[in-house]
Amino acid sequence: VDVFVSVSGAREKKLRKMGHPVPAPISMRLVIDTGSYATGLASGVFPKLGIGRISQVPVHTTLTTQESPQLADVFDVNITLVSGMDKVLLPNVRALSSPSCTLDTITNGILGRDVLDHCVFQYFGRQKTFHLAF
């Protein structure tokens, strides 16, 4: 799924008020992950946007145990879903930093249920296709 990631509305407002430039949105391609409660983005996107983490959350993966989750940095960003000429802005997404994803590969992160909750997603298993509407 193609998206643009940008600073949050509050951050943009602060930057403009102080006379600082607002970083341009960054184009990314994300893999839909219905098993993930949160969207995870390549960790390199956050320095490019000039933003710092707002918190950390424990994350469980197939490589962690219940007793030893991994801590993930959380960032406040805007995500714009893009399909052809259609765009929809989802403000204030709490995206996780994913050090295993990079900006120089075909996909740059995962689109989790936090964003999918604002869409209609249908998966057609036999045809191995999906439909995403927003």
Long-range contacts (C-beta under 8 A, 24 or more apart in sequence): 1-29, 1-30, 1-31, 1-32, 1-81, 1-111, 1-132, 2-27, 2-28, 2-29, 2-81, 2-82, 2-83, 3-27, 3-28, 3-29, 3-30, 3-79, 3-80, 3-81, 3-82, 3-111, 4-28, 4-79, 4-80, 4-82, 4-87, 5-41, 5-45, 5-49, 5-77, 5-78, 5-79, 5-80, 5-95, 6-49, 6-77, 6-78, 6-80, 7-49, 7-50, 7-51, 7-77, 7-78, 8-51, 8-76, 8-77, 8-78, 8-91, 8-92, 9-78, 9-91, 9-92, 10-76, 10-92, 11-51, 11-76, 23-48, 23-49, 23-50, 25-78, 25-80, 26-103, 28-103, 28-108, 28-109, 29-106, 29-107, 29-108, 30-107, 30-108, 30-109, 30-110, 30-111, 31-107, 31-109, 31-110, 31-111, 32-110, 32-111, 32-116, 32-121, 32-130, 32-132, 33-110, 33-111, 33-112, 34-113, 34-116, 34-121, 34-123, 36-110, 36-112, 36-113, 37-112, 37-113, 37-114, 38-94, 38-95, 38-96, 38-112, 38-113, 38-114, 39-79, 39-93, 39-95, 39-96, 39-109, 39-110, 39-111, 39-112, 39-114, 39-115, 40-72, 40-95, 40-96, 40-97, 40-98, 40-101, 40-109, 40-110, 40-112, 41-75, 41-77, 41-95, 41-96, 41-97, 41-98, 41-101, 41-108, 41-109, 42-98, 42-101, 42-102, 42-103, 42-108, 42-109, 43-73, 43-97, 43-98, 43-99, 43-101, 44-102, 44-103, 45-103, 45-108, 46-73, 46-75, 46-97, 48-103, 49-77, 51-75, 51-76, 51-77, 53-97, 54-94, 57-96, 59-96, 72-96, 72-97, 72-98, 73-97, 79-115, 81-115, 81-119, 81-134, 83-132, 83-134, 86-134, 88-118, 88-134, 90-115, 90-118
